[in-house]
Amino acid sequence: MTNNSDGSKAPATAVELGISAADIRGWGLSLGFQDVGICGIDLAPHRAHLEHWLQRNFHGDMDYMARHGDMRSSPEQLLPGTVRVISARMDYLPDAEDMHSVLADTDKAYISRYALGRDYHKLMRKRLAKLAELISGKIAESGQQQQYRAFVDSAPVLERALAENAGLGWIGKNTMLINARAGSWFFLGEIYTDLPLALDPPQPSSHCGSCTSCIDVCPTGAIVGPNQVDARRCISYLTIELRDAIPEPLRPLIGNRIYGCDDCQLVCPWNKFASATGEADFQPRNNLGSVQLVELFNWTEQEFLQRTEGSAIRRIGYLCWLRNIAVALGNSSDVSRASAALHSRRNHPSEMVREHIHWALAQLQERMEQPAVINWQP
């Protein structure tokens, strides 16, 4: 360790720490991460993008995005002393029924693949904490100490921007992080640290080229331009973040998606390189990978709480769960069965739930009254 001009000890350099990026990446892989990178804390270009997004009110009712905007783009504000961020990714795509077939069956519920298994937050945070402990143990050999904090979608963090800077991929036109070897079906997590670790080279540029598949396929037109998502139209926002009524014009476009949406990932050419997860906890629970809408709509609140225990789904609450399924039932092709299920809850005590049920019943009634199309040939 070198000394400052006043005789005090200067912070250790990356070399003096006795640890390399390869060491950290190796430990990360042994803990179940598929890749690990290290970046600095300069997020100026991403800060400008975030500010523009907020100015256009694309965040909808997510007021916390505006409240913590500065902190998101300034890691040192969230954890004073931070000089590096260790970014890690973990694959989550489960071995589930073909996603396209579930989306095509309007009587089944489509749940975003990331939410089919156990909640990823705790699992990844524990692994990141273990990685940080391994780093601390290594540098302790040279008399150093580490101040750190692990995050997994749990604090004001620009995780995709940091991952891009750490060389884990590029932010695609759908605003997802895309890796050239693994697509985009993965979670991200970070360790903020005060260690001056060696940096990994950032992703040099986007590899989306002229492709607009994600923009073209978005059911609600939420991707209003390359790298621009209007959350107010996004199905993930509407079914997860929004706590009020879903705007009526968007309800028919939601189809059978009751929790999140994966369409932009399903059509991304880079996801041909995606691999199924090896984590047992990310495999579907309670048959949620392919289940009838009516079955889920018939769950009592107690059943909802029991069957979503340890799942990311529970965070939306039972009322939004019923709201979302009511919309999907209104889009169902099994008019008779969907109507019977909706009628069973038409007097639900929640005004929000009742309103969505009545809308769905009106949709089904209108469909029943439409004249049948007869294909006549001479």
TASULHU-V321028 format. One record per residue. SS is DSSP state (A for helix, B for strand, O for the rest). PSI is psi in radians with two decimals (* if undefined). OMEGA is omega in whole degrees, -180 to 180 (999 if undefined). Layout:
ss=(SS/SS)
psi=(PSI/PSI)
omega=(OMEGA/OMEGA)
This chain:
ss=(O/O/B/O/O/O/O/O/B/O/O/O/O/O/O/O/O/O/O/O/A/A/A/A/A/A/A/A/A/A/O/O/O/O/B/B/B/B/B/O/O/O/O/A/A/A/A/A/A/A/A/A/A/A/A/O/O/O/O/O/O/O/A/A/A/A/A/O/A/A/A/A/O/O/A/A/A/A/O/O/O/O/O/B/B/B/B/B/B/B/B/O/O/O/O/O/O/O/A/A/A/A/A/A/O/O/O/B/B/B/B/O/A/A/A/O/O/O/O/A/A/A/A/A/A/A/A/A/A/A/A/A/A/A/A/A/A/A/A/A/O/O/O/O/O/O/O/B/B/B/B/O/O/O/O/O/O/O/A/A/A/A/A/A/A/O/O/O/O/B/B/O/O/O/O/O/B/B/B/O/O/O/B/O/O/B/B/B/B/B/B/B/B/O/O/O/O/O/O/O/O/O/O/O/O/O/O/O/O/O/O/O/A/A/A/A/A/O/O/O/O/O/B/B/B/O/O/B/B/O/A/A/A/O/A/A/A/A/A/A/A/O/O/O/O/O/O/A/A/A/A/A/A/A/O/O/B/B/B/O/O/O/A/A/A/A/O/O/A/A/A/A/A/O/O/O/O/O/O/A/A/A/O/O/O/O/O/O/O/O/B/B/A/A/A/A/A/O/O/O/A/A/A/A/A/A/A/O/O/O/O/A/A/A/A/A/A/A/A/A/A/A/A/A/A/A/A/A/A/A/O/O/O/O/A/A/A/A/A/A/A/A/A/O/O/O/O/O/O/O/A/A/A/A/A/A/A/A/A/A/A/A/A/A/A/A/A/A/A/O/O/O/O/O/O/O/O/O)
psi=(2.33/2.90/2.59/2.98/-0.44/0.08/-0.22/2.80/2.28/2.73/2.53/2.57/2.95/-0.66/-0.75/-0.37/-0.38/0.52/2.48/2.88/-0.59/-0.67/-0.85/-0.72/-0.71/-0.76/-0.68/-0.76/-0.66/-0.37/0.01/0.02/2.63/-0.30/2.65/2.40/2.87/2.33/2.96/-2.90/0.19/1.93/0.50/-0.89/-0.66/-0.53/-0.74/-0.70/-0.75/-0.77/-0.70/-0.70/-0.76/-0.69/-0.52/0.09/0.49/-0.17/-0.13/-2.26/0.11/1.23/-0.49/-0.42/-0.66/-0.68/-0.66/0.40/-0.83/-0.70/-0.60/-0.69/0.14/1.45/-0.57/-0.32/-0.62/-0.71/1.68/2.39/-0.16/2.28/-0.27/2.71/2.22/2.07/2.38/2.61/2.63/2.15/2.49/-0.06/2.05/2.92/1.47/3.02/2.63/2.18/-0.66/-0.69/-0.61/-0.76/-0.58/-0.36/1.72/-0.13/-0.12/2.76/2.32/2.15/2.30/2.36/-0.47/-0.35/0.13/-0.52/-2.66/2.70/2.24/-0.33/-0.94/-0.75/-0.86/-0.65/-0.68/-0.70/-0.70/-0.70/-0.66/-0.71/-0.75/-0.63/-0.67/-0.71/-0.79/-0.68/-0.66/-0.82/-0.35/-0.45/-0.46/0.29/0.32/2.83/2.74/2.36/2.21/2.93/2.37/2.46/2.46/1.54/0.64/0.16/2.96/1.55/2.30/1.33/-0.66/-0.65/-0.77/-0.73/-0.66/-0.78/-0.47/0.06/0.29/-0.08/-2.87/2.71/2.03/-3.12/-0.34/0.13/0.12/2.66/2.28/2.30/2.32/-0.38/-0.14/0.07/-2.37/0.12/1.20/2.74/2.77/2.57/2.80/2.66/2.05/2.31/2.71/0.18/2.32/1.11/2.72/2.46/2.59/2.62/2.39/2.89/2.14/-0.62/2.95/2.59/0.47/-0.44/-2.37/0.03/2.34/0.42/-0.76/-0.68/-0.75/-0.58/-0.32/2.07/-0.57/0.09/0.57/-0.47/1.60/-0.12/2.97/2.19/0.43/1.90/2.14/1.77/-0.48/-0.32/-0.15/2.31/-0.59/-0.74/-0.82/-0.64/-0.23/-0.89/-0.68/2.31/-0.02/-2.86/2.45/2.26/2.29/-0.75/-0.41/-0.29/-0.81/-0.46/-0.30/-0.46/-2.24/0.34/1.88/-0.21/1.73/-3.09/2.44/0.13/-0.75/-0.44/-0.59/-0.57/-0.11/2.13/-0.49/-0.32/0.01/-0.29/0.00/2.57/2.59/2.57/2.61/0.03/2.07/-0.57/-0.31/0.00/2.65/2.47/2.66/0.56/0.44/-0.21/-0.38/1.57/2.60/2.44/-0.75/-0.70/-0.76/-0.63/-0.46/-0.12/2.38/2.96/-0.64/-0.72/-0.69/-0.80/-0.67/-0.80/-0.19/0.21/2.28/0.21/2.63/-0.37/-0.58/-0.45/-0.39/-0.33/2.83/-0.66/-0.75/-0.54/-0.87/-0.70/-0.86/-0.75/-0.60/-0.76/-0.79/-0.68/-0.59/-0.37/0.04/2.66/-0.34/1.37/-0.78/-0.88/-0.72/-0.73/-0.74/-0.74/-0.76/-0.72/-0.55/-0.32/0.32/-0.32/0.49/2.46/-0.39/2.16/-0.69/-0.81/-0.78/-0.76/-0.71/-0.61/-0.80/-0.64/-0.78/-0.75/-0.68/-0.66/-0.77/-0.68/-0.73/-0.65/-0.65/-0.55/-0.17/2.37/2.52/2.52/2.12/2.12/1.70/2.34/2.38/*)
omega=(180/179/173/-179/180/178/179/-178/177/177/180/174/180/-179/-178/179/180/-179/-179/176/179/177/-177/179/179/178/179/179/180/180/176/174/179/178/180/177/-177/179/174/-174/178/-179/-175/-179/-180/177/180/179/179/-179/179/179/179/180/180/179/179/-180/178/-179/179/-176/-179/178/179/-178/-175/-176/-179/-178/180/-176/179/-177/-178/175/180/176/-179/-180/-180/176/179/174/174/-178/-179/177/-179/180/179/-175/-177/173/-177/178/-179/-175/-180/-179/178/179/-178/-180/-173/178/178/179/173/178/-180/-171/-178/-174/-176/-178/179/178/-175/-173/-176/-179/-177/-179/178/180/179/178/178/178/179/178/178/178/-180/179/-179/-176/177/179/179/176/-179/176/-179/168/-176/173/-179/-180/172/178/-173/-178/179/-176/174/-170/-179/177/179/179/177/180/-180/176/-178/-180/178/178/-176/-178/176/-179/174/173/-178/178/-175/-179/-172/180/-175/-179/180/174/176/176/-174/168/173/-177/177/179/179/-177/177/-176/170/179/179/175/-174/-178/177/177/178/179/-179/-178/177/-176/-178/179/-176/-173/-175/-174/-176/-179/-177/178/-171/177/179/179/-180/179/174/-175/-177/178/-175/-178/177/177/-175/-175/-176/-175/-177/-179/180/-179/175/-180/-175/-178/-177/-174/179/-177/-178/179/-178/-179/-175/177/179/-178/-179/-171/-177/176/-179/-177/-178/-179/-177/-179/171/179/-178/179/176/-179/174/-180/180/-178/-179/177/-176/177/177/176/-175/178/-179/-175/-179/178/-178/180/-180/-180/-179/178/170/178/178/178/178/-179/-180/-173/175/178/-178/-178/177/-177/-173/-175/-179/180/-173/-176/178/175/179/178/-177/-178/177/178/-180/178/176/178/-176/177/178/-172/-176/-178/179/180/-180/180/-179/179/-178/-179/-175/178/-179/-178/180/179/-180/-180/-180/-177/179/177/-180/176/-179/179/178/178/-179/179/179/180/180/-176/179/180/180/178/-179/177/-177/176/-180/999)
